[in-house]
Amino acid sequence: MDNQLKLSPKQARFAEAYAQHHNASLACREAGYSAHGRSASVTGTRLLADVSVLERIQALEATAAADLGVTRERFLNELQGAAA
């Protein structure tokens, strides 16, 4: 199911920005939400709790990982190799 259809344009922009840098406050500002005071932080937290937004972020991250050829197994193997 494509949850992107359930998102507002701002929510979709937030998900795309968050998937790039994992900073909720910055993603809120980039998506056009208010940047005054702590509202970006509060809004970011609220958006990350939204199932549709979270599913879109996960889909974007999965696409990026597939494009890079990164799998969980490969990541863990490389992490273990770096720790050795």
trRosetta pair geometry for C-beta under 8 A, 3 or more apart (Angstrom, degrees):
i j d omega theta_ij theta_ji phi_ij phi_ji
2 5 5.5 75 105 -8 97 102
3 6 5.0 -47 -165 32 67 116
3 7 6.7 71 141 -30 78 98
3 51 7.8 -122 -140 122 153 78
3 52 4.4 -168 179 -148 122 80
3 55 4.6 74 26 87 155 129
3 56 5.6 -122 89 -57 107 86
3 59 7.7 172 41 -11 102 141
4 7 5.7 -54 -155 24 41 116
4 12 6.2 64 -153 -112 86 113
4 56 5.7 110 -83 -112 72 116
4 59 7.9 -97 -48 69 101 151
6 52 4.5 -108 95 -139 126 148
7 11 3.9 -137 -164 93 98 119
7 12 4.5 127 115 -58 132 81
7 15 6.9 -53 -136 -8 162 135
7 52 5.7 -175 -68 137 84 119
7 53 6.5 111 -109 -86 117 68
7 56 6.1 6 -45 -45 148 156
8 11 4.6 96 49 6 76 103
8 12 7.1 -141 90 -5 39 86
9 12 5.7 -56 -148 37 32 112
9 13 6.4 30 155 -17 66 105
10 13 5.7 -54 -147 38 33 109
10 14 6.2 38 152 -23 65 104
10 31 4.9 96 -166 157 71 108
10 32 5.5 -105 -118 63 103 107
10 33 6.4 107 -177 -58 128 84
11 14 5.5 -51 -148 34 32 116
11 15 6.4 34 153 -21 65 103
11 31 7.6 69 -75 -170 13 146
11 47 6.6 -176 -128 -140 82 112
11 50 7.2 -73 -142 93 127 156
11 52 7.4 29 156 104 144 108
11 53 5.4 -109 -171 -93 105 104
11 56 7.7 108 141 34 95 155
12 15 5.7 -51 -149 33 32 112
12 16 6.5 30 153 -17 64 105
12 56 6.8 -110 -120 180 62 160
13 16 5.7 -54 -148 38 33 111
13 17 6.2 29 155 -15 67 108
13 30 6.8 -150 153 119 105 83
13 31 3.8 147 100 -125 106 84
13 32 6.8 49 81 7 152 99
14 17 5.9 -61 -147 41 28 106
14 18 5.9 25 158 -18 67 112
14 27 5.1 85 -156 147 66 105
14 28 6.2 21 -119 -91 110 49
14 30 7.7 138 -104 75 49 88
14 31 4.0 -21 -65 -58 71 161
14 33 7.2 35 -82 -18 119 122
14 44 7.7 -171 -160 -114 122 69
14 47 5.4 -67 141 178 154 159
14 53 6.7 -19 92 -147 118 123
15 18 5.8 -56 -140 39 26 109
15 19 6.2 29 159 -22 63 108
15 27 8.0 93 -48 -179 11 134
15 53 5.4 -155 -76 -160 107 74
15 56 4.1 -10 -161 107 161 119
15 57 4.9 -131 -152 -66 88 73
15 60 6.4 150 148 -9 97 141
16 19 5.9 -55 -147 34 26 111
16 20 6.8 26 153 -21 59 106
16 60 6.4 -175 -108 -118 54 158
17 20 5.8 -60 -158 31 34 113
17 21 6.9 -32 169 30 68 99
17 26 7.0 -145 157 116 121 81
17 27 3.7 158 102 -132 112 81
17 30 4.3 148 -115 81 155 138
17 31 5.9 -129 11 -49 137 90
18 21 7.3 -93 -143 58 26 64
18 22 6.3 59 -177 -102 67 34
18 23 7.4 -148 -122 53 63 39
18 24 6.2 24 -112 -98 114 57
18 27 4.0 15 -63 -103 75 165
18 44 7.8 149 -93 -149 122 99
18 47 7.9 -170 -44 112 151 125
18 48 7.5 178 -151 -86 159 95
18 57 5.6 -42 94 -114 118 123
19 22 7.8 31 -130 -63 14 66
19 57 5.1 -173 -71 -147 94 71
19 60 3.9 -38 -123 104 169 132
19 61 5.3 -143 -146 -58 101 78
19 64 7.0 161 161 -13 113 140
21 26 6.4 -43 91 87 135 138
21 27 7.2 -175 61 -63 97 94
23 26 3.9 32 106 27 119 117
23 27 6.1 158 85 -20 62 87
24 27 5.6 -56 -142 38 29 113
24 28 6.4 35 156 -24 64 102
24 40 7.8 153 123 151 75 79
24 41 6.9 84 98 -135 109 48
24 44 2.7 117 153 174 107 132
24 45 6.5 88 144 -53 160 49
24 47 7.1 167 -154 60 106 110
24 48 5.9 -59 -107 -38 133 125
25 28 5.7 -52 -154 30 30 113
25 29 6.8 26 152 -14 63 104
25 40 4.3 78 -151 124 77 112
25 41 4.9 -13 -86 -77 109 66
25 44 5.3 -88 -65 -20 44 151
26 29 5.8 -55 -151 37 35 109
26 30 6.2 32 152 -17 67 109
26 40 7.8 74 -46 163 22 135
27 30 5.6 -55 -143 41 32 112
27 31 6.1 29 156 -18 65 110
27 44 6.4 109 61 -118 100 110
28 31 5.8 -62 -146 39 27 108
28 33 4.1 -59 -178 56 89 128
28 34 7.9 -28 152 58 114 47
28 35 7.4 154 109 -90 98 67
28 40 4.2 168 82 -153 136 83
28 41 7.9 -125 18 -49 150 23
28 43 4.9 111 -130 90 141 117
28 44 4.8 -101 -38 -64 122 90
28 47 7.2 172 -87 6 96 144
29 32 7.9 70 179 -53 28 14
29 33 6.8 -80 -75 61 30 77
29 35 4.6 53 -110 -93 104 112
29 40 5.5 -4 -49 -124 87 141
33 39 7.4 -148 148 130 102 101
33 40 6.2 135 100 -113 110 72
33 43 4.9 -172 166 127 152 162
34 39 4.7 -12 94 105 113 142
34 40 6.8 -138 95 -63 60 73
34 43 7.2 136 49 -27 84 149
35 39 7.5 174 -155 69 4 101
35 40 5.3 19 -125 -54 51 128
36 39 5.4 33 71 20 75 125
36 40 7.9 144 44 -25 36 88
38 41 4.9 -52 -171 42 75 117
38 42 5.8 74 131 -23 89 102
39 42 5.6 -56 -142 42 36 110
39 43 5.8 35 159 -19 70 109
40 43 5.8 -54 -140 41 27 110
40 44 6.1 33 156 -24 62 108
41 44 5.7 -53 -146 34 27 114
41 45 6.5 27 155 -18 61 104
42 45 5.9 -54 -152 34 30 111
42 46 6.5 29 151 -17 64 107
43 46 5.6 -56 -149 38 33 112
43 47 6.2 32 154 -19 67 106
44 47 5.7 -54 -144 37 30 110
44 48 6.3 28 157 -17 64 107
45 48 5.9 -57 -148 37 29 110
45 49 6.7 26 153 -18 62 107
46 49 5.8 -62 -156 35 32 110
46 50 7.0 42 146 -33 64 99
47 50 5.5 -43 -157 14 41 118
47 53 5.0 -120 177 157 80 172
48 53 6.8 -105 -96 105 25 125
48 54 6.4 76 -167 -81 51 96
48 57 7.9 0 -122 -8 73 159
49 54 7.6 -19 -161 -43 6 123
50 53 4.0 64 81 13 110 112
50 54 6.4 172 84 -12 54 87
51 54 5.7 -59 -143 41 28 111
51 55 6.1 29 158 -20 66 107
52 55 5.8 -52 -145 36 28 111
52 56 6.5 30 154 -19 62 105
53 56 5.8 -57 -153 35 31 111
53 57 6.5 32 150 -20 66 104
54 57 5.6 -51 -148 34 34 113
54 58 6.4 33 153 -18 65 106
55 58 5.6 -53 -147 38 33 113
55 59 6.3 35 153 -21 65 105
56 59 5.6 -52 -147 35 32 112
56 60 6.4 33 154 -19 65 105
57 60 5.8 -56 -150 37 30 111
57 61 6.3 27 153 -16 65 108
58 61 5.7 -55 -144 39 31 110
58 62 6.2 33 155 -22 65 106
59 62 5.7 -52 -145 35 30 112
59 63 6.4 32 154 -19 63 105
60 63 5.8 -54 -151 35 30 112
60 64 6.4 29 152 -17 64 107
61 64 5.6 -54 -146 38 33 111
61 65 6.2 33 155 -19 66 106
62 65 5.7 -53 -145 37 30 111
62 66 6.3 30 155 -18 64 106
63 66 5.8 -56 -147 37 29 110
63 67 6.3 32 153 -21 64 107
64 67 5.6 -54 -148 35 31 113
64 68 6.4 19 156 -9 64 110
65 68 5.9 -65 -149 45 30 104
65 70 4.4 -92 -159 70 82 103
65 71 7.5 115 158 -82 113 32
66 69 7.5 38 -174 -75 32 30
66 70 7.8 -90 -59 47 22 67
69 74 7.6 -12 136 55 77 173
70 74 6.0 -140 -151 77 51 125
70 75 5.9 53 -174 -59 100 102
71 74 4.5 93 52 8 83 103
71 75 6.8 -146 89 -7 42 87
72 75 5.7 -56 -149 36 30 114
72 76 6.3 26 156 -16 65 107
73 76 6.0 -58 -148 38 28 107
73 77 6.3 29 155 -19 64 108
74 77 5.7 -55 -147 37 30 113
74 78 6.3 26 157 -15 65 108
75 78 6.0 -61 -150 39 27 106
75 79 6.2 28 153 -20 64 110
76 79 5.5 -54 -144 37 32 114
76 80 6.3 33 156 -19 65 104
77 80 5.8 -55 -149 36 29 109
77 81 6.4 30 152 -19 63 107
78 81 5.5 -52 -146 37 34 115
78 82 6.3 34 155 -20 65 105
79 82 5.8 -54 -148 35 30 110
79 83 6.4 27 154 -17 63 109
80 83 5.7 -59 -148 38 32 111
80 84 6.5 38 154 -31 64 104
81 84 5.8 -51 -150 22 32 114
